[in-house]
Amino acid sequence: MKKIYSDEQIVSFIREAEKSEATISEFCRQKGFNEATFYKWKKRFGSMQVGEVKRLRELESENARLKRLLADRLIEIDAMQELLAKKW
């Protein structure tokens, strides 16, 4: 069964595991996710705080939007160049 956790929850799991006296494998078993998943999360969010994770998500969505806009403009430019290249 695959569980979906928010980025904020993941950061809180990482912080809680760092403070916990239990081993990482015991901690992961208690929380219900795989140890490999924990290390993957730690690699991505290891030094971040909750506010930084929210900002990262905002920047990623803005970046995706800008990439879509750029792709649209490049298509328009290509179409205009094709149109202007034809001899009337």
N, C-alpha and C positions, 0 to 999 in steps of 0.2 A: 504494500500500500504506500503510495507516494504522498507525502505531506508537503504542502506549500507553506513556506514561512516568509514573512516580510523581511526586508533588509534590516529593519530596526530590531526585529526579533533575533535575527542572526547575530547582529552586533551584541545584543544583550546575552546571548548564549556564549559568545566568545569571552566576554568580560566575566561572566559567571564561572566559566570553566577555569579562567586564570585565577580567580579567587578561591575556587573550590579545592579542598584537600584530596578529593577523589582523583583517581587517574582519569585520563582522557577517555579511555575505553569504557570505564564505569560511568562516567558522566554522560557519554553519548548513549549508552544503553538505557540510562534513567530517562533521558529526554526523548528517546525513540528515533534516533537517526544514526546513520553509519559513521564510523570513525573517519573514513576517507572523505565523507561529505564535510565533516567538521574541519578537516585540514584544508579542503578546497575553499571553504568559507573563510578560514583564517588567512589563507594566502590572498584572497580578494579583499577582505574587510579588516585584516589584522590590526592595523594601527589607526583605524577610523573610529570616530565617535558618531553618535546617532545623527547629529546635525550635518556632519560631513557626508554621511550616506544619503541623506535627503537631497543635499546639494548635488551630489554625484548623479543621482537619478534625474534631477532637473536638467543638468548639463547633457546627459545622454539623450534625453528626449528632444532637447533643443538642437543638438547636433544631428539627430536623425531628421528633424524637420528641415534644417538647413541643407542637408544632403539631398533631400527630395526636391527642394526649390532649385538647387544648382542643377540637378539632373533635368528638371523641366526646362530651365533656361538653355541648357546645352542642346536639348532636342530642338527648341525653337530656333536657335542660332544655326544649327545644322540644316534645318528645313529652309531657312532664309538663304543660306549659302547655296543650296541646291537650286532654289528658285532663281537666284541672281546669276548662277552659272549657265543657265539655259540661254540659248540665243533666240531672240524673238524675231 
